[in-house]
Amino acid sequence: MIAQNIFLGWFGGPEVIIIGIAILLFFGGRKIPELMKGLGSGIKEFKKATKDEEQLEEKK
């Protein structure tokens, strides 16, 4: 709830729409799914790395 309030405090509806249109114009409609897939896999790898690091610290 707090994170939502912070996010909405920075960006309103018109700003989000303008940013979305700018991304569409810059990357094109076909590249956006590829970008999101890459972003998702990057986040997944980061979570896996932090989980592995925590497991290594627990074994020590």
trRosetta pair geometry for C-beta under 8 A, 3 or more apart (Angstrom, degrees):
i j d omega theta_ij theta_ji phi_ij phi_ji
1 4 5.7 -53 -150 32 29 113
1 5 6.6 28 152 -17 62 104
2 5 5.7 -55 -152 36 34 111
2 6 6.4 33 151 -19 66 104
3 6 5.6 -53 -147 36 34 112
3 7 6.2 33 155 -18 67 106
4 7 5.8 -54 -146 38 30 109
4 8 6.1 22 158 -11 65 111
5 8 5.9 -57 -139 44 28 105
5 9 6.2 37 155 -29 62 107
6 9 5.6 -55 -152 29 29 117
6 10 7.0 21 155 -14 62 103
7 10 6.2 -62 -158 35 32 104
7 11 6.6 -32 169 38 69 99
8 11 7.0 -80 -128 68 29 64
8 12 7.3 61 -169 -98 68 52
11 15 4.5 -133 -152 90 81 129
11 16 5.4 94 156 -58 122 87
11 19 7.6 -34 -142 -4 135 141
12 15 5.3 95 51 11 66 104
12 16 7.2 -129 99 -6 33 92
13 16 5.9 -61 -148 36 29 108
13 17 6.4 26 158 -17 66 108
14 17 5.7 -56 -148 37 33 112
14 18 6.3 33 156 -19 67 106
15 18 5.8 -54 -147 37 31 110
15 19 6.3 31 155 -18 65 106
16 19 5.8 -54 -147 38 31 111
16 20 6.3 34 153 -21 64 107
17 20 5.6 -54 -148 36 31 113
17 21 6.4 30 155 -17 65 105
18 21 5.8 -53 -147 37 31 110
18 22 6.3 33 153 -20 64 106
19 22 5.6 -54 -148 36 32 113
19 23 6.4 33 153 -20 65 104
20 23 5.8 -54 -149 35 31 110
20 24 6.4 32 153 -18 64 105
21 24 5.6 -53 -149 37 33 113
21 25 6.3 30 154 -16 66 106
22 25 5.8 -56 -146 39 30 109
22 26 6.0 26 157 -17 66 112
23 26 5.8 -58 -140 40 28 108
23 27 5.9 -12 175 17 67 113
23 32 7.0 84 142 -103 109 112
24 27 7.0 -72 -128 54 18 82
24 28 7.2 49 -176 -120 53 11
24 29 6.3 19 -149 -72 92 70
24 32 7.2 -21 -101 -56 63 136
25 28 8.0 16 -167 -67 14 46
27 31 4.3 -126 168 82 98 126
27 32 5.8 117 105 -66 131 72
27 35 6.4 -29 -161 -29 158 145
28 31 5.0 80 66 9 91 105
28 32 7.5 -147 91 -24 49 85
29 32 6.2 -46 -156 10 34 116
30 33 7.5 -55 -175 27 38 99
30 34 7.6 26 142 -4 64 112
31 34 5.4 -64 -160 43 50 113
31 35 5.9 52 146 -25 80 105
32 35 5.6 -53 -145 35 33 112
32 36 6.3 31 158 -17 67 105
33 36 5.7 -55 -144 39 33 110
33 37 6.2 37 155 -22 66 105
34 37 5.6 -52 -147 34 31 113
34 38 6.4 31 154 -17 63 106
35 38 5.8 -56 -151 38 31 111
35 39 6.3 32 152 -19 65 107
36 39 5.5 -51 -145 37 33 114
36 40 6.2 36 154 -20 65 105
37 40 5.8 -54 -148 36 29 112
37 41 6.4 25 156 -15 64 106
38 41 5.9 -55 -144 38 30 106
38 42 6.3 33 154 -21 63 107
39 42 5.7 -56 -150 35 29 114
39 43 6.5 29 154 -18 64 105
40 43 5.8 -54 -148 35 31 109
40 44 6.3 33 152 -20 64 107
41 44 5.4 -51 -146 36 35 116
41 45 6.4 37 154 -19 66 103
42 45 5.8 -53 -148 36 31 110
42 46 6.4 33 152 -20 63 106
43 46 5.6 -53 -149 35 32 114
43 47 6.4 32 154 -18 65 104
44 47 5.9 -54 -149 36 30 109
44 48 6.3 30 153 -19 64 108
45 48 5.6 -54 -146 37 32 113
45 49 6.2 33 155 -21 66 106
46 49 5.8 -54 -147 35 30 110
46 50 6.5 24 156 -14 64 106
47 50 6.0 -57 -147 39 30 106
47 51 6.2 31 154 -20 65 108
48 51 5.7 -56 -147 37 29 112
48 52 6.3 30 155 -19 65 106
49 52 5.8 -53 -146 37 30 110
49 53 6.3 32 154 -21 63 107
50 53 5.5 -52 -146 36 33 115
50 54 6.4 36 154 -21 65 103
51 54 5.8 -53 -150 34 32 111
51 55 6.5 31 152 -18 64 105
52 55 5.7 -55 -150 36 33 111
52 56 6.5 35 152 -20 65 104
53 56 5.7 -53 -149 34 32 112
53 57 6.6 31 153 -17 64 105
54 57 5.7 -55 -150 36 33 110
54 58 6.4 35 152 -22 66 105
55 58 5.7 -52 -148 33 33 113
55 59 6.7 35 154 -22 64 104
56 59 5.9 -55 -152 31 33 111
56 60 7.1 38 151 -28 62 100
57 60 5.9 -48 -157 20 37 114
